[in-house]
Amino acid sequence: MAKEKIVLAYSGGLDTSVILKWLKETYDAEIIAFTADIGQKDELDGLEAKALATGASKVYIDDLRAEFAKDFIYPMFQAGTMYEGQYLLGTSIARPLIAKRMVDIARAEGATAIAHGATGKGNDQVRFELTAAALAPEISVIAPWRLEAFREQFPGRAEMIAYAEKHGIPVTASAAKPYSTDRNLLHISFESGMLEDPWFDPSAEENEDMYVLSVSPERAPDQAEYVELTFEQGDCVALNGESLSPLEVMERLNELGGKHGIGRVDMVENRFVGMKSRGVYETPGGTILFTAHRKMESLTMDREVMHLRDSLIAKYSQLVYNGFWFAPERLALQALVTESQKNVTGVVRLKLYKGNVIGAGVKSPVSLYNPDIATMEADPSQAYDQGDATGFIRLNALRLKVSSGVEQSKN
């Protein structure tokens, strides 16, 4: 009788390496390791050999970078998404793509379950499992960190390291970098360890070696650099006149933003599971793209459409952060967002300087800005009669006057 198959989201770190071996022993199953290449760079080196040596029967390392940029990052940025006013959702938006591919592999391999190494305190467990529920409700999910037997065996990292050494699993866990990281095409995050103290200053010069994608603003070039982003229907399609794919745009902008110290965020955020957590993020390319997109919208998007879309940013951001990417309400919101972007077309020029993204010009063939109407000089088009504002103000003031009269009558 064939063994049960389990598809494990595998990063090669301490947790998923131990989990791979533990699953194989506990469930007497074939473990298929899956790693999504979403821009981790050299973190992927040697993963296949390590997974096989740890006990995986098969390893998938799939390049999902282009799909990540085109079908996840770009639609999210069209929505103007920013969680709690600071976080560009770099980790959040990657999880539904990873889970989607895990489901695909599970079905192709005839696996009955998928597994992940997310802890019971974090958001990722929710994102993985809500995606699986939406796309493949027939496939079960194994979350070792939520199983009492696993937690009893591994109450801390010391026990995990000892287990890895016993089974000959190479691990790199040490006190040299007392924090955890998660990297992809959009950002890199830093959490836990020394960062759990919200008074700790990661921007101090002595902590500069923590950062990966960017230099500090103090070390950025003293000369500003200009970049032009071309948009078509809400998507950036070219930089400095050169046509590029979404993946190429993100890679180029990451280089530019990192060079100029752009995109560092240090925040305490509200996790979906109920607690607050402190995270430090580097999102150099995303910060440039977010700023450029907003400036393109300012010239080309109808006022009421913009205000309606903006009223939904908090909701859309929560859906992404909380793991509801494939939920019907997010898909419905996306339809509205897509419609709002049909005229977001043109060129934005930005100046990059020491951590700042500064607007330096915007133009569009479908601009809604008319200098003849907006001018403080004589209006050659005679499209706006300033006298019309009298009636406009009178009508809008009517309810205020009535309300004020009622309040005065009480006294």
N, C-alpha and C positions, 0 to 999 in steps of 0.2 A: 504494500500500500504506500502510495507516494506521501512524502512528508508535507505538512502544511507549509505554506510560503508566507513570509512577512516581508513587506517592503519598508525599510528603515530610512528616514531622512538622516543622512550621515554627513558630518562635517569633518570627521577625523580628529576632533578634539577629545579631551579626556572623557567627557560625558557620553558622547555617542560611540566612542570606541569601547568603553565599558559596557554600554547598553547592548551593542552588537553581540558581544560575547555572552552577556547575561541572557538575552533573548534566545540565543541558540541553545543554551543549557536548560533554561527554564521551560521553554515550549517544545524542545526537541524538533525544531522547525528549520527549514531553509531560510536564511536571511539574505535578502537581496538589498544591497546597499545602494542608495541613490543620492547623488550630489548634483545640485543645480549650479551650473556656472552662470552666475548673475553678476560677475565682475569682481570676484575675490582675488584675482591676479595670482600671485605666487602661493597663496594659501592652498591652492589645488594641487601643488606639486607632490607627487608620490602617494596620493590618496588611494588610487586603485590598488596598488601593491599592498598598502597598509590594510585596507579593508579585506582583501583576500587572505592576508596573513592572519587577520584577527578572526576569520571564520566565515566571511561572506561567501555564498555560493556563486554570486554574480554581482557585478558592479556596473552601475550606470553613472556616467558623468556627462551630463547633457548641457550643451551650450545654449542657454536660454536668454542670452543678453539682448539679442535683437528683439525678441518677443517682449521681453521685460520693458525695453524702452518704448516700443511702438504701441503695445496693447495695454500697458499698465501705467507707466510714468506719464506719458503724453496725455491720455484721457484724464488722469487725476489732476494734472496741472491745468488743463482746460477749465476745470471746475474751481480753480483758485484755491486749492485745498491747503490748509495750514491748521494743524491741531493746536488748540489753546494758544493761538497767536504767535507760535514760534517754530513748531516742529513740522518739517516738510515730509514726514511719514516714510522715511527711507526704509526702515525695517518693516513697518506695517504693510506696505504695498508689495513687498517681495513674497510674503507668506502665501497669499492665495495662488500665486504662480507656482511656487514649489509644491504646494498641496495638489494643485491641478495635475501636475506632471506625475506626482506620486500615484494618483488615482489611475492615470493612463497606464503606468507601468504595472500596477497591481492587476488591472484587467487583462493586460497583454500576457502577464506571467501566470494568471490564474491564482493570484494570491487572495487570501481571505481577509487579510488585515494589513493595515499600515501602522507604523510606529514612529514616534518622535521623541526627542530628548528635552522638550520644553518642560520647565518646572511647573509645579502646581501653583506658584505664586505669580507667574507672568502672564502676559497677553498672548504670547505665541501659541500656547496650547489651544486657546479659544480660536485663533485665526486658522490654524491647521484643521481643527475639527469641525468648525462651521463650514469651511470650504468642502471638506469631505462629505458632510451631511447634505450640502446643496447639490453636489455633483455625483455622489455615489453612496446613497444611504444604505446600500446592501453590504458595504465594506466596513468592517469593525476597526476601531482605533485602539491601539495599545499605548498608554502613557505611563511608562515605568515610574516616573517620579510621583505619580498619584497612587501607586500600589504600595500597600503597607509592607509587603515582603521585601520589596526593593529598598524602601527607606530604612528598614531595619538592618539590612545588609550593608547599606551605604549611608550611615548617618552624617558623614562629612566627606570632604575631599581627600583626607588622609587615607580613609578606607578604600576609596576609589583608586588612588595611586598605588596602594599596596596590592589591590586586586590586579591592576594592570601589570605591575612588576611580576606578580606570581604567574601570570599567563603570557608573559613575554610581549606585552603590548607596548610599543614605544609611545611615550607621552611627553609633552613639552611643558606641562604644568609646573609652575615655579613661583617663587615670590618676586621674581624680577619684574613682572608686570602684574601687579596686584589689582587687576580689573578685567572685565570681560569685554570682548569686542564683537561686532557683527558688521561685515563689510559687503557692499554690493555696488552696482553701477551708480546708484544715486547718492549713497553716503557711507559713512562708517560711524558706528555708535560705540560709546564707552560707558559701562555701567559697573556697579558693585565695587568691592575693595575700598580703596581710599576715597572713592567718589561717593560713598554712602554718607560721608560727612558733608552736608550742604555748605559748610563754611570753608571747606577745602577749595583752594583756588587753582584750577587746572591751567589757567592762563599765565601763571607765574613762570618766569624764565626757566626756573629749575625743572619745570614739568613739560618743557617744550618737546622732549623726545617721545611723549605719549602720542602726539599727533602724527597722522600718516598722510593725509591728502593735502595738507595746506601748511604754509609757513605762517608764523604769527604776523599780524599787521606791522609790528615793529621791524620785522626782518624782510618785509615785502619791498619791492623796488621803489625807489624814490621818484621814478618817472611813471606817470599814469599811462595806461594803455587803452585804446579805443577798440570796440568790437561792434560789428553790425549783425543783427539777427533778422533774417527774413522769415515772415510768417505767411502761411496760407491756411485759411480757415482754422485758425487757432493753434496750428502746429508749426514749430520752427523747422524750416526745410533747408536753410542755408546759413553759413557764417561767412561774413566778409565777402559775400557774393558767390561763394563756392557751395554748390548743392551737396548736401550730406544726408545720410540716413539718420533716423532718430538715435541709433546707437552711436554713430560717429559724432553727432551733435553733443551728446552727453560726454563722450570721451574728451572732445576738444574743450568743452566748457569746464570740465573738471580740471584740466591742465591749466587753463587760464585763471580760473578762480583760485586754485591752490597756490599758484604763483603769486597772486596778489593778496593772500590772506583772507579770502572771502568765504563766508558760510559757516563760521564756528558759532555754535549755540550751546549754552549751558542752562539747563532748566530743571525745575521740579514739576513733574507732570502727574496727572491722575490716571492710573491704570484702570482698565475696565473691571478688573477683579476687586477693586475697592480701595487699594492702598495708593499712597503717593510714592513716586520713585524719582531719583535724580539721574538724569542722563546728560551726557555731553556728546554733541554731534558735529560732524564735519560734512557739509553739503555744498561744496563750492560751485559745481556746475548747476545744481538745482536752484541755488539762490540767484544766480544770474538769469536762468531761464524764467523763474517765477517773476522776477522784477521786470524783465523784458515783456513777458506776456501781458502783465497788468498794464504796462504803458501802451502796448498795442491796442488793448481793449479800450483804453481811455479815449482814443481817437476814433474808433470805429464801431463801438457797441452802443446801441440805443440806451438812453438813460434808464427807462423802466425795465428793460430786459436785464441790464447790469444790476440794478437794485434787486430785482427778483432773484437772479442767480446768486448775488452776494448774500441774500437772506438765507440761502440754503448751504452756504459754505460750512457753517458749524455742523450741520446735520451730515453733510457729505463726509466731512473730516472724521466725525465720530464713526460713521459706517466703515470707513477704511481702517481706522485705528482699532475698532472693536472686532474686525474680521468678517464683515458682512459684504465683501466685494461681490459675491455672486448672489446676493439676496435680491429679490424683485424690486425692493424700494431703491437700491443703488442703481439698478439697471434703468428704472424709470427716471431717476434724477439724471442719469447720463444722457438719456434721450433729450431732455430739456437743455442740458449743457451743450450737447452737440449742435442743437438748433441755434443756440445763442452765439456759436462761434462762426457761423457761415460767412460773416463779413470781417472777421478778425484777420485781416490780410494787409501786409505792408512791411516796412523796415523800421526797426528800432536801433538807435545808436546809443551805446552805453560807454561810460568811462569807468575803468576799474582802477581803484587806487587805495592801497593800504586798508583792506577790509571793507571798502565801500563800493557799492554799485550805484553809479550816478547817471541819471538820465542826461543824454546829450543830443536828443533830437528824435523825432518820429515822423514818418510820412506814410501815406497810403493812397492808393487809387480809389478807395471807397471811404475816404475820410468823411466824418460827419461834422468836422470842424470847418466853419465858414468864416474866414477873417472879415469878410464884408459885413456879416451880421454881428460878429463879436466885437468889432472895432469900437474904440472909445471916440473915434473921430466921426465925421459925417458918414451916414450909412448910404453908400451908393446904390444898394439894392432896394432900399426902402422896404425891406422885408419885416422890419420890426419898428413899430411906432411906440416910442417910450410912453406916450399918453395912455396906451392900452393898459399899462401896469396899474393905473389908478383903479379901474374896475376889478382887476385881478386881485389886488390887495384888499379892496373893500369886501369882496365876496368871501375871501379866506378869513377876514377879520370878524365876519358876522357872528359866528358861533362863539368866538372869544368874548365879544362884547355882551352877548346874551348870557354867557356863563358868568361873566364878571358882575352883571346886573343882579343875577340871582344871589351871588355871594354877598354883595353889598346890601341887599334887602334883608339879609339875616341879621345885620348889625343894627 
